[in-house]
Amino acid sequence: MFKSKGSAGSSEPTVIGKGTMIQGTVKVSGRVQIDGHIDGTLVAEGHVSVGPTGTVIGEVYAEELAVGGRVEGKVNVKNHLHIAPGGTARGEMRYGSLQVDRGGVIDGSTAHGDDKEGGSAEESTPPLSAAERAAGAVG
């Protein structure tokens, strides 16, 4: 909808600003910075950063996730999950690799993506459609 030339490969992140609340499903191609609140599902083909004032309640599907705020629910990270100092992740976490810094909190079930029983984090990530990737749209 708001597509500009080169937006699919742009290094500019999608920002969900402090004071913003989104309910429902958000689909993003590229980097995402969350300083506001998402109540629902976030599907990102890229790196997701949840800042100190950011909150995601629901499901997160991402290539990489850095948590400096709060994430609660089901998390599927294809590559690296990083819980920074002051960050909290609660719920069911599946990841390719995990880093929890001193002062970070992870509470719930955790599983490495290569575990045979649960499948991989990659298998459980709903992909963006070709039209969504081409548009680089926020859904």
C-alpha positions in Angstrom: 0.0 0.0 0.0 2.7 2.5 1.0 5.4 0.9 -1.1 8.4 2.9 -2.3 11.3 2.0 -4.6 13.7 -0.4 -2.8 11.4 -0.8 0.3 11.8 -4.5 0.3 15.6 -4.3 0.7 15.6 -1.2 2.9 17.5 -1.1 6.1 14.9 1.2 7.7 13.0 -0.7 10.4 9.3 -0.7 10.9 8.8 1.1 14.2 5.8 0.5 16.6 6.2 3.5 18.7 5.8 4.0 22.5 2.1 4.6 23.2 0.9 2.7 20.2 -1.3 -0.4 20.8 -2.0 -2.9 18.0 -4.5 -5.8 18.3 -4.5 -8.5 15.8 -1.9 -9.9 13.3 1.1 -7.8 12.2 3.1 -9.2 9.3 6.4 -7.5 8.4 9.2 -8.1 5.9 12.4 -6.7 7.3 13.5 -5.3 10.7 11.0 -4.4 13.4 11.5 -2.2 16.5 8.7 -2.4 19.1 8.5 0.3 21.7 4.7 0.1 22.0 2.3 -2.8 22.6 1.2 -5.7 20.3 -1.6 -8.0 21.5 -1.9 -10.7 18.9 0.5 -12.3 16.4 3.7 -10.8 15.0 5.1 -12.5 11.9 8.5 -11.0 10.8 10.9 -12.1 8.1 13.8 -10.3 9.8 15.1 -9.1 13.1 12.7 -8.0 15.8 13.8 -5.8 18.7 11.4 -5.3 21.7 12.6 -2.2 23.4 12.4 -1.5 27.2 9.0 0.0 26.8 7.8 -2.6 24.3 5.4 -5.5 25.0 4.2 -8.4 22.8 1.4 -10.6 24.2 0.6 -13.5 21.9 2.7 -15.2 19.3 6.0 -14.1 17.7 7.5 -15.7 14.6 10.8 -14.1 13.6 14.2 -14.8 12.1 15.9 -13.2 15.2 14.4 -11.7 18.4 16.1 -9.4 20.9 14.0 -8.7 24.1 14.7 -5.7 26.2 11.0 -5.3 27.2 8.4 -8.0 27.7 7.2 -10.9 25.5 4.6 -13.3 26.7 3.2 -16.3 24.8 4.4 -18.6 22.0 7.8 -17.6 20.5 9.3 -19.2 17.4 12.7 -17.8 16.4 14.4 -19.4 13.4 17.9 -18.2 14.4 18.9 -16.3 17.6 16.8 -15.4 20.6 18.5 -12.8 22.9 17.1 -11.7 26.3 18.8 -8.5 27.2 19.3 -7.1 30.8 15.8 -6.0 31.9 14.1 -8.1 29.3 11.5 -10.7 30.2 10.2 -13.6 28.0 7.5 -15.8 29.4 5.8 -18.8 27.7 6.8 -21.3 25.1 10.1 -20.5 23.4 11.6 -22.3 20.4 14.9 -21.0 19.0 17.9 -21.8 16.9 20.3 -20.3 19.5 19.7 -18.7 22.9 21.5 -15.9 24.9 20.2 -14.7 28.2 22.2 -11.8 29.7 22.5 -11.2 33.4 19.4 -9.3 34.4 17.3 -10.9 31.7 14.5 -13.3 32.6 13.2 -16.4 30.7 10.3 -18.2 32.3 8.5 -21.1 30.7 9.3 -23.9 28.3 12.3 -23.7 26.0 13.3 -25.9 23.1 16.2 -25.7 20.7 14.9 -25.7 17.1 16.8 -28.9 16.2 14.9 -31.0 18.8 13.5 -34.0 17.0 10.2 -34.2 18.9 9.0 -30.7 18.3 10.3 -30.0 14.9 12.3 -26.9 14.1 11.5 -23.3 14.7 11.6 -22.8 10.9 8.9 -25.4 10.3 6.5 -23.7 12.6 6.9 -20.2 11.2 4.1 -19.1 9.0 5.6 -17.5 5.9 4.6 -14.2 4.4 2.9 -14.5 1.0 4.7 -13.4 -2.1 2.4 -10.3 -2.3 3.2 -9.4 1.3 6.9 -9.8 0.8 6.8 -7.7 -2.4 4.8 -5.0 -0.8 6.9 -5.0 2.4 3.6 -4.2 4.1 2.6 -4.2 7.7 -0.6 -6.2 7.9 
